[in-house]
Amino acid sequence: MANHRRGRHRLRAPLVPFDQSDGDQSTMSISDGQGEAVQHLENLRLALNTTDPALFVRLVRAQGEPPYLHVNNPAGADRFAEDIGVRPAQVPEDPHRYVWSWGEEITSVTTPEIAAQRVRNVLAVHQQQM
């Protein structure tokens, strides 16, 4: 009997660039109800670029899914990556929160610099001394 290997296939939703025009109906616009989350993520992207320019940061906007930032530390050979989302406030007066991919809060969206530092710390590559 032949040995059949199945390749690993990652399901990827089509990405919608942040600055894509609204002329194509297959794309989402900023006014699709997620514009506020996109703006908070863009603020975090800018803070991450300031905190650690070596990090690869990409805003992902897939059809029918909430937007998120994919942050990768290329020094970690793709092992050090994280997706950061935005969770709406539980109380209307409170600000939205940045959250890790597993749902734990990072910090308020009013402090993207603090969130950027925490993301950087998690994705840092620490060299072991021998």
C-alpha positions as a printed NumPy array, in Angstrom:
array([[  0.   ,   0.   ,   0.   ],
       [  1.387,   3.393,  -0.961],
       [  2.307,   5.871,   1.732],
       [  0.275,   9.024,   1.149],
       [  1.476,  12.204,   2.731],
       [ -0.841,  15.082,   3.034],
       [  0.718,  18.488,   2.908],
       [ -0.116,  21.042,   5.533],
       [ -2.588,  23.452,   4.085],
       [ -3.279,  26.67 ,   5.863],
       [ -6.644,  28.185,   5.26 ],
       [ -6.173,  31.842,   4.596],
       [ -8.905,  34.337,   4.061],
       [ -8.301,  36.864,   1.311],
       [ -6.616,  39.937,   2.726],
       [ -8.026,  43.394,   2.154],
       [ -5.376,  46.117,   2.211],
       [ -5.974,  48.962,   4.648],
       [ -5.853,  51.61 ,   1.949],
       [ -7.81 ,  49.808,  -0.789],
       [-10.498,  51.84 ,  -2.495],
       [-14.173,  51.109,  -1.951],
       [-14.828,  50.68 ,  -5.687],
       [-14.612,  46.882,  -5.512],
       [-17.636,  45.338,  -3.832],
       [-15.581,  42.367,  -2.646],
       [-13.633,  44.588,  -0.24 ],
       [-14.621,  46.043,   3.064],
       [-14.683,  49.755,   3.641],
       [-13.66 ,  51.572,   6.777],
       [-17.341,  52.374,   7.315],
       [-18.269,  48.674,   7.6  ],
       [-18.723,  48.932,  11.372],
       [-15.112,  47.968,  12.076],
       [-13.561,  51.333,  11.281],
       [-13.   ,  52.153,  14.936],
       [-11.165,  48.855,  15.53 ],
       [ -9.074,  49.421,  12.388],
       [ -8.086,  52.885,  13.612],
       [ -7.046,  51.508,  17.021],
       [ -5.014,  48.778,  15.318],
       [ -3.393,  51.345,  13.047],
       [ -2.403,  53.337,  16.16 ],
       [ -0.842,  50.193,  17.623],
       [  0.929,  49.457,  14.325],
       [  2.531,  52.9  ,  14.41 ],
       [  3.538,  52.447,  18.078],
       [  5.074,  49.036,  17.284],
       [  7.047,  50.511,  14.394],
       [  8.402,  53.153,  16.771],
       [  9.102,  50.686,  19.607],
       [ 10.833,  48.06 ,  17.463],
       [ 11.234,  48.772,  13.735],
       [ 12.537,  45.213,  13.172],
       [  9.094,  43.719,  13.836],
       [  6.98 ,  42.869,  10.819],
       [  3.481,  44.25 ,  11.434],
       [  0.556,  43.726,   9.072],
       [ -3.066,  44.776,   9.39 ],
       [ -5.294,  41.882,   8.338],
       [ -8.842,  42.563,   7.186],
       [-10.497,  39.379,   5.977],
       [-14.017,  39.299,   4.625],
       [-16.517,  38.687,   7.43 ],
       [-13.855,  38.583,  10.171],
       [-12.808,  41.203,  12.706],
       [ -9.595,  43.022,  11.775],
       [ -6.368,  42.206,  13.63 ],
       [ -2.667,  42.926,  13.552],
       [ -0.304,  40.084,  12.721],
       [  3.023,  40.853,  14.411],
       [  6.077,  38.767,  13.616],
       [  9.627,  38.928,  14.922],
       [ 11.759,  37.818,  11.96 ],
       [ 14.672,  37.124,  14.313],
       [ 12.603,  34.273,  15.743],
       [ 12.354,  32.367,  12.45 ],
       [  8.553,  32.728,  12.335],
       [  8.194,  31.079,  15.721],
       [  7.608,  34.409,  17.404],
       [  4.383,  35.793,  16.009],
       [  1.147,  36.981,  17.526],
       [ -2.219,  38.278,  16.367],
       [ -3.582,  41.29 ,  18.239],
       [ -7.24 ,  42.264,  18.125],
       [ -9.536,  44.88 ,  19.606],
       [-12.382,  44.051,  21.964],
       [-15.22 ,  46.532,  22.449],
       [-15.666,  47.997,  25.892],
       [-17.867,  46.073,  28.298],
       [-19.212,  49.348,  29.668],
       [-20.066,  52.076,  27.12 ],
       [-18.038,  54.721,  28.995],
       [-14.879,  52.569,  28.993],
       [-12.426,  52.456,  26.084],
       [-11.926,  49.44 ,  23.847],
       [ -9.105,  47.023,  24.748],
       [ -6.238,  45.494,  22.803],
       [ -6.339,  41.695,  23.242],
       [ -4.019,  38.759,  22.575],
       [ -5.165,  36.028,  20.183],
       [ -6.39 ,  33.931,  23.136],
       [ -8.596,  36.824,  24.361],
       [ -6.594,  38.117,  27.328],
       [ -6.511,  41.895,  27.574],
       [ -3.257,  43.713,  26.895],
       [ -4.275,  47.267,  27.729],
       [ -6.686,  50.031,  26.81 ],
       [ -6.611,  51.376,  23.255],
       [ -5.885,  54.785,  24.781],
       [ -2.318,  53.609,  25.482],
       [ -0.973,  52.   ,  22.282],
       [  2.618,  52.671,  23.416],
       [  2.149,  50.415,  26.458],
       [  0.526,  47.728,  24.315],
       [  3.432,  47.971,  21.836],
       [  5.978,  47.483,  24.611],
       [  4.117,  44.424,  25.932],
       [  3.867,  42.872,  22.465],
       [  7.572,  43.55 ,  21.905],
       [  8.435,  41.883,  25.223],
       [  6.445,  38.766,  24.336],
       [  8.015,  38.487,  20.873],
       [ 11.572,  39.242,  22.004],
       [ 14.265,  36.718,  21.176],
       [ 16.482,  36.176,  24.186],
       [ 19.953,  34.831,  23.562],
       [ 21.118,  32.187,  26.017],
       [ 24.597,  32.678,  27.373],
       [ 26.794,  29.623,  27.484]])
